[in-house]
Amino acid sequence: MRSLGTAGEWGAVWAAIGLAAAAVDPPMRERWLRAAAVGPASIGINYAVKLAVRRRRPRLRRLPPLAGAPSELSFPSAHATASLAAATAMARVAPGASLPLYGLAGAICVTRPYLGMHYPSDVLAGAALGLAIGAAWPGLAARGAEDRLIDLVANAARPGPS
């Protein structure tokens, strides 16, 4: 659990996965590099929410946390945010890798309450925030797919013939 928690710090494992994929997949390099940035970047978004909410980490008598944290703020879990944001972004680049990506993200999320760092609701909120960030991150869809989606939405909003 501690090793998974450490790997998830600052979105490091996700940056490493994205950089490794960029190195071995030249045709998709640009998209992998964009996806590699999602985990670490989502930490900043997460911290803004933490500052707004200001929820303190759990404190259990005679049961100290099994890991450390850079802040006393708990809601939402930055590990969950970074993990789900990166897994979602990377699954957009390589849909066939979804299962292992989401499996790793889920494993990292489970460590947070176990290590005494978060309430379960912190993890759920972080996961939801991460899913939204990963889905919205630009430049990850197949070349032209985002443009086609924008065209579809624009066309759907136009009034049709009467």
HUBELQUI-V83302 format. One record per pair of residues at least 24 apart in sequence whose C-alpha atoms are under 6 Angstrom apart, sorted by sequence separation. I is the first residue (numbers start at 1). J is the second residue. If there is no record, write none. Layout:
i = [I:I]
j = [J:J]
This chain:
i = [14:50:11:11:80:10:46:43:42:39:80:84:74:77:81:85:89:76:77:80:81:84:85:88:39:75:80:84:93:38:81:85:66:76:77:81:85:65:76:65:35:35:57:8:11:4:31:1]
j = [39:75:39:40:109:40:78:78:82:82:123:127:118:122:126:130:134:122:123:126:127:130:131:134:86:122:127:131:140:86:129:133:115:125:126:130:134:115:126:116:89:90:118:79:82:108:140:111]
